[in-house]
Structure formats: structure tokens, C-alpha cells
Amino acid sequence: MSAVSDQSSAHGGGAVLLYQSDSEVLFPPRVIASLAHLRGDVWQALVAYILNCRENDPDALAFDLLMIRLNSCLTCHPGSYRSVRGCTFCARQAVRRFKGADDDLIRQWDQARGEVLRWLTAGEPPPMD
């Protein structure tokens, strides 16, 4: 974690503002490579495939959507435990703690892929519940 001192505090007291340089609003694609060896061969093959996709490829967007859901990114906010730990830590922990099999993750990715394709072709955004 990084800290920056704010010497221009209204109270003149050198308040310390904390921030995590690894935290972003939603799952960052730069974290994908760190997820590769956390599960079995099926998961590793998916991650390897996604790493070879462009960031705007529907398959990569579906992976991002899968991770946004798995990590609960929509409920993360500055100052939350997850935000303070950072996106890399959060994503790795979520993948490691996933209770289902790798095939379950692949099914969820495939479902997200269908939702992304519907969004791109019909303008119907994926549900975010």
C-alpha cells in the first residue's frame, strides 16, 4: 500500500491520505495473467486464450464480466477492504476461493460471452445482479 502526505490540510496538520495503486473501478485486464496458475488445466487454457485476445474482443470482455461478477466489483468502493487490498489480490483470492469446478467457471464465462454478444448485436446490456 502506498501513502501520500497532504501538507496543505485545512487544519494545518499533515493528514495522511492512503491510496492503493492497484485498485480500479472495475476488474482491470492487466490482472488476467496473474490468474493463470491458480486452478487446473481447463482454467489455465481459458486464461491463456484470453491473454491472446485483444482487450475489446467479445471473449475478453466476457472474461472481464465474469471477473467483475466473481469479484463483486460493483459493490467495491474506496476504503473498502477489497479496495485497500487491491484488484490483483482480490481477483486472485476470488478465483482461488471459487467453490465450483473449473468447468463451472467456463460455463459462467460462456454465459457472460452470450450476454456480451447480445449487448454488441442487439444493444441489450448484461444483467448486473
Buried (B, 14 or more C-beta within 10 A) or exposed (E): EEEEEEEEEEEEEEEEEEEBEBBBEBBBBEBBEBBBEBBEEBBBEBBEEBBEBEEEEBBBBBBBBBBBBBBEBEEBEEEEEBBBBBBBBBBBBBBEEBEEEBEEBBEBBBBBBEBBBEBEEEEEEBEEE
